[in-house]
Amino acid sequence: MLPDEADKHINLNVGMKMASRYIADQMLEQRHLKVLHKTLSTAWNRTGQVQSLSAAIALMEQYGVELTDEEVQRIASMEQEQQIAALVNKMPQESNEQFQQFFLQLQLLVSTAMRVRSGLEDGAPEKVASALDDADSTGVTQHILRMAVVQAGSEASMQMLEYEAWVREADEQMARLIRGQEDAMAARKKLATLQAQLQHQRDEHKEKSSKVCMNFVSGMTQQTKLACFQGWLSCARRAKQEGSIAREFEEQLDGIQQRLVDYRQSSLANVRSYLAKKASVKEVDLTAEVLNLWYTVVADQKESDALAGQVDELSSKLASTQGAQKETTKRVMERMSTARDRSLLGQCVQCWVAEVEDSKKQGMMHDVLADAKARLQSFLKGKSEASMKVLKMALGGTDTGLLTQALGCWKSQVLDLKKEAELERIVQANAKQMADYGDKRKAVAKAAMERVQYYSEQSLLMETFHNWRLDTRVEVTLKKYHIRIEAKRQQLAGVHQMFRTFAHQLETSLKKSVDSERASTLRRTRTLHKADTGTVSLPDIHKPGSPSGDPIKAEATLPRTAWG
């Protein structure tokens, strides 16, 4: 290998380490490092087990024990205890003394593998180095070192291949980025040219727009006057039409009110005539009823007088009968007192005869009285209260008469109360009927007045809304044209502001174009070294200027290397 190539590989290895360290510092976190450590420990542990198994198999081959590839793979897939048991089973049993040294070496080999495994799991290189130093006495150190060298060489070759593939990929990506930057510079130049052309077209268009706006503003006064006169004419016509409509509705409203007044007067006349007719009918009925009552009272009075005469006659007869009886009794007693000595038998017979005659007379009088009572009872059923009172006064001399008189008075009182209640009910019914009729007519009159009030309010509302509508339209028209005038004024002010903004933007774009031309001049001083492989030189990541900084200050250091 030539010295230049050796230096190149040394530089590549150093660059690879530095690039890997930089990427790991920038992209990997603590949790990524933990996962990576766990994965590598597992892989190295498995590799250490395989190497220990290979050393044990090589040691057994020195003593004449040979294993096939299938058996080696099967034992390699087992756990550590199962591997030891499988290797022990493969040993011949007849030569135990020959394998005593083998057992000792195998035990040392297993202990060395366990120490190496624990050192790898704990991440302690000193434990691994101590285990390998102690393995010199086992006789398998050379085999382990040889396998370690072979494994390290294979890993180094794989890393070299991966590094070269990564360098090629990075060179291709950087070449694409550089070409994209060149295309972007060309696109910026085209964009600046197109923006200048667009700005020029905008200036021309704005100049034309300003001329149009000035012409429009100059002709705005005449148009405003014309619009005002047209609006005034339309408002005058509408006011005239609304006035004619209002007069027409006013005549209709007057007619409606006149008809309402006529209707109310006719209704009142009808009510009055109806009430007068009903009052006259009631007056005739009341007169007839009074005459009937008067006739009944006179007839009852006559009957009462006749009955009173009969009662007086009967009373006089009864009094004369009682007086005669008293006189007879008195004479008998006198006779008895004056003529005691006469014959008692004759007096007794005479008294008995007199008593019999008196009894007959009293019986006749009782019959007459009973007949009179019967006739009086039949007469009382159809006669008035006055006749009954007269008869009751005539019969009040006895207990039965008093009881009859009391019951009769109670009955007459009950009948009077019933008649009064009936008359009161009739009067109340008539009063209620009259009240209902009055309420009905009152409701009709109230409804008519409410309709009149409603139409009056509607007329007032219509007039108010018509006036409000006219005023609103006038205000809207004025506001509309004021807004238009203000919009034109704002548009004119916007045009002036647009001219100022365009001038400022033009000045700024000119400054930017000068700066961009200066920057492009500086970029042209940059050189790109291209080789046969298509690689380019890249900036050093350890320099103060990062590749992500200003592209004008970036410099190429080493050719044909990605991270050197």
C-alpha positions in Angstrom: 0.0 0.0 0.0 1.4 3.4 -1.0 1.9 6.1 1.6 -0.6 8.5 0.0 -3.2 5.7 0.1 -2.3 4.9 3.7 -2.7 8.6 4.7 -6.0 8.6 2.8 -7.3 5.6 4.7 -6.1 7.2 8.0 -7.9 10.4 7.1 -11.0 8.4 6.1 -11.0 6.5 9.4 -10.6 9.7 11.4 -13.3 11.5 9.4 -15.6 8.5 9.8 -15.1 8.5 13.6 -15.6 12.2 13.8 -18.6 12.1 11.6 -20.1 9.2 13.6 -19.4 11.1 16.8 -21.0 14.3 15.5 -24.1 12.5 14.2 -24.4 10.6 17.5 -24.1 13.8 19.5 -26.6 15.6 17.4 -29.2 12.9 16.7 -29.0 10.3 19.5 -30.5 10.9 23.0 -29.9 9.1 26.3 -32.8 6.7 25.7 -31.3 5.8 22.2 -27.9 5.1 23.9 -29.6 2.8 26.4 -31.3 0.8 23.7 -28.1 0.5 21.7 -26.1 -0.6 24.7 -28.7 -3.3 25.5 -28.7 -4.6 21.9 -24.9 -4.7 21.6 -24.5 -6.4 25.0 -27.0 -9.1 23.9 -25.2 -9.6 20.6 -21.8 -9.7 22.2 -23.0 -12.1 24.9 -24.3 -14.4 22.2 -21.1 -14.1 20.2 -19.0 -14.8 23.4 -21.1 -17.9 24.0 -20.5 -19.1 20.4 -16.8 -18.4 20.7 -16.6 -20.3 24.0 -18.5 -23.2 22.4 -16.1 -23.2 19.5 -13.1 -23.2 21.9 -14.6 -26.1 23.8 -15.2 -28.1 20.6 -11.7 -27.4 19.4 -10.4 -28.5 22.8 -12.4 -31.8 22.5 -11.1 -32.3 19.0 -7.5 -32.3 20.4 -8.5 -35.3 22.4 -10.2 -37.2 19.6 -13.8 -36.2 20.0 -15.3 -35.0 16.7 -18.7 -33.3 16.3 -20.7 -32.8 13.1 -22.1 -29.4 11.9 -25.7 -30.4 12.8 -24.6 -31.3 16.4 -22.6 -28.1 16.7 -25.7 -26.0 15.6 -28.0 -28.0 17.9 -25.6 -27.5 20.9 -25.2 -23.8 20.1 -29.0 -23.2 20.3 -29.1 -24.6 23.9 -28.6 -22.9 27.2 -25.2 -22.9 28.9 -26.0 -25.8 31.4 -27.5 -27.9 28.6 -24.4 -27.2 26.4 -22.1 -28.5 29.2 -24.2 -31.6 29.7 -24.3 -32.3 25.9 -20.5 -31.9 25.6 -20.0 -34.2 28.7 -22.2 -36.8 27.1 -20.1 -36.7 23.9 -17.0 -37.7 25.8 -16.0 -41.4 25.8 -16.4 -43.1 29.2 -13.5 -45.6 29.0 -10.7 -43.0 29.2 -11.5 -40.9 32.2 -7.9 -40.4 33.2 -7.2 -39.0 29.7 -10.0 -36.5 30.0 -9.1 -35.2 33.6 -7.0 -32.5 32.1 -9.7 -31.8 29.5 -12.3 -31.4 32.3 -10.0 -29.0 34.0 -9.4 -27.0 30.8 -13.2 -27.1 30.1 -14.0 -25.8 33.6 -11.5 -23.0 33.2 -12.9 -22.2 29.8 -16.5 -22.0 31.1 -15.4 -19.8 34.0 -13.6 -17.5 31.6 -16.6 -17.3 29.4 -18.8 -16.4 32.4 -16.4 -13.7 33.5 -16.3 -12.3 30.0 -20.1 -12.4 29.9 -20.5 -10.6 33.2 -18.0 -8.0 32.2 -19.9 -7.3 29.0 -23.2 -7.1 30.8 -21.8 -4.7 33.4 -19.9 -2.6 30.7 -16.6 -3.0 32.5 -13.6 -3.5 30.1 -11.2 -4.2 32.9 -13.2 -7.4 33.9 -13.0 -8.6 30.3 -9.2 -7.9 30.1 -8.6 -9.7 33.5 -10.6 -12.7 32.3 -8.6 -13.0 29.1 -5.3 -12.5 31.0 -6.3 -15.4 33.3 -7.2 -17.6 30.3 -3.5 -17.9 29.3 -3.2 -21.0 31.6 -6.0 -22.8 29.9 -4.3 -23.3 26.5 -7.1 -21.8 24.5 -5.9 -18.2 24.6 -4.4 -18.4 21.2 -7.6 -19.9 19.7 -9.7 -17.1 21.3 -7.3 -14.4 20.1 -7.3 -15.9 16.6 -11.0 -15.9 16.5 -11.2 -12.3 17.9 -8.7 -11.1 15.3 -10.8 -12.8 12.5 -14.0 -11.3 13.9 -12.4 -7.8 14.3 -11.2 -8.0 10.7 -14.6 -8.9 9.4 -16.2 -6.1 11.3 -13.6 -3.6 10.2 -14.2 -4.7 6.5 -17.9 -4.3 6.9 -17.5 -0.9 8.5 -15.2 0.2 5.7 -17.8 -1.0 3.1 -20.6 0.8 4.9 -18.4 4.0 5.2 -17.6 4.0 1.5 -21.3 3.5 0.6 -22.2 6.3 2.9 -19.5 8.6 1.4 -20.8 7.9 -2.1 -24.4 8.6 -1.0 -23.4 11.8 0.8 -21.5 13.0 -2.3 -24.5 12.4 -4.5 -26.8 14.2 -2.1 -24.4 17.2 -1.9 -24.1 17.3 -5.6 -27.8 17.4 -6.0 -28.0 20.2 -3.4 -25.3 22.2 -5.1 -27.1 21.8 -8.5 -30.3 22.8 -6.8 -28.7 25.9 -5.4 -27.4 26.9 -8.9 -30.9 26.4 -10.3 -32.3 28.5 -7.4 -30.0 31.3 -8.3 -31.0 31.2 -11.9 -34.7 31.1 -10.8 -34.1 34.1 -8.6 -32.7 36.1 -11.5 -35.7 35.2 -13.6 -38.0 36.1 -10.8 -36.4 39.5 -10.4 -36.7 40.2 -14.1 -40.4 39.1 -14.1 -41.1 41.2 -11.0 -39.6 44.3 -12.7 -41.7 43.7 -15.7 -44.8 43.2 -13.5 -44.0 46.3 -11.6 -43.7 48.3 -14.8 -47.1 46.9 -15.9 -48.6 47.8 -12.6 -47.3 51.3 -12.8 -48.9 51.7 -16.2 -52.2 50.2 -15.1 -52.2 52.5 -12.0 -51.5 55.5 -14.1 -54.5 54.6 -16.3 -56.7 53.9 -13.3 -55.8 57.3 -11.8 -56.7 59.0 -15.0 -60.1 57.2 -15.0 -60.7 58.1 -11.4 -59.9 61.7 -12.0 -62.3 61.8 -14.9 -64.9 60.0 -12.8 -64.5 62.5 -9.9 -64.7 65.5 -12.3 -68.1 64.2 -13.6 -69.3 63.3 -10.2 -70.8 66.7 -9.3 -73.2 66.7 -12.3 -74.3 63.2 -11.6 -74.9 64.0 -7.9 -77.1 67.0 -8.9 -79.0 64.9 -11.3 -79.5 62.1 -8.8 -80.7 64.6 -6.1 -83.3 66.2 -8.5 -84.5 62.7 -9.5 -84.9 61.7 -5.9 -86.7 64.9 -5.0 -89.1 64.4 -8.0 -89.8 60.8 -7.0 -90.4 61.9 -3.3 -92.8 64.6 -4.5 -94.7 62.3 -6.7 -94.9 59.7 -3.9 -96.1 62.3 -1.4 -98.8 63.5 -3.8 -100.0 59.9 -4.3 -99.9 59.2 -0.5 -101.9 62.5 0.1 -104.6 61.4 -2.4 -104.8 57.9 -0.8 -105.0 59.5 2.7 -107.9 61.8 1.5 -109.7 58.8 0.0 -109.4 56.8 3.2 -110.4 59.8 5.3 -113.7 60.0 3.4 -114.2 56.3 3.9 -113.5 56.6 7.6 -115.9 59.5 8.0 -118.6 57.4 6.2 -117.9 54.5 8.5 -118.1 56.7 11.6 -121.4 58.2 10.4 -122.8 54.8 9.8 -121.6 53.7 13.2 -123.4 56.7 14.9 -126.6 55.9 12.9 -126.4 52.3 13.9 -126.0 53.2 17.6 -129.0 55.6 17.5 -131.2 53.0 15.8 -130.1 50.4 18.3 -130.9 52.7 21.2 -134.3 53.5 19.7 -135.1 49.8 19.3 -134.0 49.1 22.9 -136.2 52.0 24.2 -139.2 50.9 22.2 -138.7 47.3 23.4 -138.4 48.4 27.0 -141.5 50.6 26.6 -143.6 47.8 25.2 -142.4 45.4 27.8 -143.2 48.0 30.5 -146.7 48.6 29.2 -147.4 44.9 29.1 -146.1 44.5 32.6 -148.2 47.5 33.8 -151.4 45.9 32.3 -150.6 42.6 33.9 -149.9 44.3 37.2 -153.2 46.2 37.0 -155.1 43.0 36.3 -153.4 41.2 39.1 -154.2 44.1 41.6 -157.9 44.1 40.5 -158.1 40.3 40.9 -156.6 40.6 44.4 -158.9 43.4 45.3 -162.0 41.4 44.1 -160.8 38.4 46.0 -160.3 40.4 49.2 -163.8 42.0 48.9 -165.4 38.6 48.3 -163.5 37.1 51.2 -164.6 40.0 53.4 -168.3 39.4 52.5 -168.0 35.7 53.2 -166.2 36.5 56.5 -169.0 38.9 57.5 -171.6 36.2 56.7 -169.7 33.6 58.6 -169.3 36.1 61.5 -173.1 36.6 61.6 -173.7 32.9 61.7 -171.1 32.4 64.3 -172.6 35.2 66.4 -176.0 33.6 66.0 -174.7 30.2 67.1 -172.8 31.8 70.0 -176.0 33.6 71.2 -177.9 30.3 70.9 -175.2 28.5 72.8 -175.2 31.2 75.5 -179.0 31.2 75.9 -178.9 27.4 76.1 -176.2 27.5 78.8 -178.1 30.3 80.7 -181.4 28.2 80.6 -179.4 25.2 81.9 -178.0 27.3 84.7 -181.4 28.6 85.6 -182.9 25.1 85.7 -180.0 23.8 87.8 -180.4 26.8 90.1 -184.1 26.2 90.5 -183.5 22.5 91.2 -181.0 23.4 93.9 -183.4 26.0 95.3 -186.1 23.4 95.3 -183.9 21.0 97.0 -182.8 23.5 99.6 -186.3 24.8 100.3 -188.2 21.6 100.0 -186.0 19.0 101.5 -188.7 17.5 103.2 -190.6 16.7 100.1 -190.3 13.5 98.6 -186.8 12.8 97.4 -188.0 10.5 94.8 -190.1 13.1 93.1 -187.1 15.5 93.0 -184.8 12.8 91.7 -187.2 12.0 89.0 -187.7 15.6 88.1 -183.9 16.1 88.0 -183.4 13.1 85.9 -186.1 14.2 83.5 -184.5 17.6 83.4 -181.1 16.2 82.9 -182.3 14.0 80.1 -183.9 16.9 78.4 -180.7 18.9 78.8 -178.7 16.0 77.4 -180.9 15.8 74.4 -180.6 19.6 73.9 -176.8 19.4 74.3 -176.7 16.5 71.8 -178.7 18.5 69.4 -176.4 21.5 69.9 -173.4 19.3 69.5 -174.8 17.9 66.2 -175.4 21.4 65.0 -171.9 22.5 66.0 -170.4 19.4 64.3 -172.4 20.1 61.1 -171.3 23.7 61.3 -167.6 22.7 61.8 -167.8 20.3 58.8 -169.3 23.1 56.7 -166.7 25.5 57.9 -163.9 23.0 57.1 -165.2 22.6 53.6 -165.5 26.3 53.3 -162.0 26.9 54.7 -160.5 24.9 51.9 -161.4 27.4 49.2 -161.6 30.6 51.1 -159.1 33.3 51.9 -156.9 33.9 54.9 -159.3 36.5 56.4 -162.2 34.1 56.6 -160.0 31.4 58.2 -158.8 33.9 60.8 -162.4 34.8 61.7 -163.4 31.2 62.0 -160.3 30.5 64.1 -161.1 33.3 66.4 -164.6 31.9 66.7 -163.1 28.4 67.5 -160.3 29.7 69.8 -162.4 29.2 72.9 -161.4 25.5 73.2 -158.0 23.7 73.3 -158.7 22.0 70.0 -159.5 25.4 68.5 -156.3 26.9 69.8 -154.3 24.0 68.4 -156.1 24.3 65.1 -155.5 28.0 65.0 -151.7 27.5 65.8 -151.3 24.9 63.1 -153.3 27.1 60.7 -151.1 30.1 61.4 -148.0 28.0 60.9 -149.4 26.7 57.6 -150.3 30.2 56.5 -146.9 31.5 57.4 -145.2 28.7 55.4 -147.5 29.4 52.4 -146.7 33.1 52.7 -143.0 32.4 52.7 -143.4 30.1 49.7 -145.4 32.8 47.8 -142.8 35.5 48.8 -140.0 33.2 47.6 -141.7 32.5 44.3 -142.4 36.2 43.8 -138.8 37.1 44.7 -137.6 34.4 42.3 -139.8 35.8 39.5 -138.6 39.3 40.3 -134.9 38.2 40.3 -135.4 36.3 37.0 -136.9 39.4 35.4 -134.1 41.5 36.9 -131.5 39.1 35.6 -133.1 39.0 32.2 -133.1 42.8 32.1 -129.5 42.8 33.3 -128.5 40.3 30.7 -130.2 42.3 28.0 -128.5 45.5 29.3 -125.1 43.7 29.3 -125.7 42.4 25.8 -126.5 45.8 24.5 -123.6 47.3 26.4 -121.3 44.7 24.9 -122.6 45.5 21.4 -122.1 49.2 22.0 -118.6 48.5 23.5 -117.6 46.4 20.5 -118.8 49.1 18.1 -116.8 51.7 20.0 -113.8 49.4 20.0 -114.1 49.0 16.2 -114.3 52.7 15.8 -111.2 53.1 18.1 -109.4 50.3 16.1 -110.1 51.9 12.8 -109.0 55.3 14.2 -105.7 53.8 15.5 -105.1 52.0 12.2 -105.7 55.2 10.3 -103.3 57.0 12.6 -100.7 54.2 12.3 -101.0 54.2 8.5 -100.4 57.9 8.4 -97.5 57.6 10.8 -95.9 54.7 8.9 -96.4 56.5 5.5 -94.6 59.5 6.9 -91.9 57.3 8.5 -91.4 55.4 5.3 -91.0 58.6 3.3 -88.5 60.0 5.8 -86.6 56.7 5.9 -86.3 56.6 2.1 -85.1 60.1 2.0 -82.5 59.3 4.7 -81.4 56.1 2.9 -81.1 57.9 -0.4 -79.0 60.7 1.2 -76.8 58.1 3.0 -76.4 56.1 -0.2 -75.1 59.0 -2.2 -73.0 60.2 0.7 -71.4 56.7 0.9 -70.8 56.8 -2.8 -69.1 60.2 -2.6 -67.1 59.0 0.4 -66.1 55.8 -1.4 -64.9 57.8 -4.4 -62.9 60.1 -2.1 -61.4 57.1 -0.3 -60.6 55.5 -3.7 -58.8 58.7 -4.8 -56.9 58.8 -1.5 -56.0 55.1 -2.0 -54.7 55.8 -5.5 -52.4 58.5 -4.1 -51.3 56.1 -1.4 -50.8 53.4 -4.0 -48.5 55.7 -6.0 -46.4 56.4 -2.8 -46.3 52.7 -2.0 -45.2 51.8 -5.6 -42.5 54.3 -5.5 -41.2 53.0 -2.2 -41.4 49.4 -3.4 -39.6 50.3 -6.6 -36.8 51.9 -4.6 -36.6 48.9 -2.3 -36.5 46.4 -5.3 -33.7 48.4 -6.9 -31.7 48.2 -3.7 -32.4 44.4 -3.4 -31.4 43.9 -7.1 -28.0 45.7 -6.4 -27.4 43.6 -3.3 -28.3 40.4 -5.2 -25.9 41.2 -8.0 -23.2 41.9 -5.5 -23.9 38.5 -3.8 -24.0 36.7 -7.1 -20.6 38.2 -7.9 -19.2 36.8 -4.6 -20.8 33.4 -5.3 -19.0 33.2 -8.7 -15.7 33.2 -6.8 -16.5 29.9 -5.3 -14.8 26.9 -7.0 -16.1 23.3 -7.2 -13.5 20.5 -7.7 -15.0 17.7 -9.6 -13.3 14.3 -10.1 -14.1 11.2 -12.2 -16.3 9.7 -9.5 -18.5 12.8 -9.4 -17.6 13.7 -5.8 -17.3 17.3 -4.6 -15.5 18.9 -1.7 -17.6 19.7 1.4 -17.0 22.1 4.3 -15.4 20.9 7.5 -17.9 20.5 10.3 -15.3 21.4 12.9 -14.7 24.8 11.5 -16.4 27.9 13.1 -18.6 28.3 10.0 -21.3 25.7 9.8 -22.7 24.4 6.4 -26.1 25.7 7.4 -24.7 29.3 7.7 -24.2 31.9 5.0 -23.3 30.1 1.7 -21.1 33.0 0.6 -18.7 32.4 3.5 -18.5 28.6 3.1 -15.1 27.4 1.8 -13.9 24.0 0.5 -11.0 22.5 2.4 -10.3 18.9 1.2 -11.2 17.5 -2.2 -12.8 14.1 -2.8 -13.7 13.6 0.9 -17.1 13.9 2.6 -16.0 14.5 6.2 -12.2 14.8 6.0 
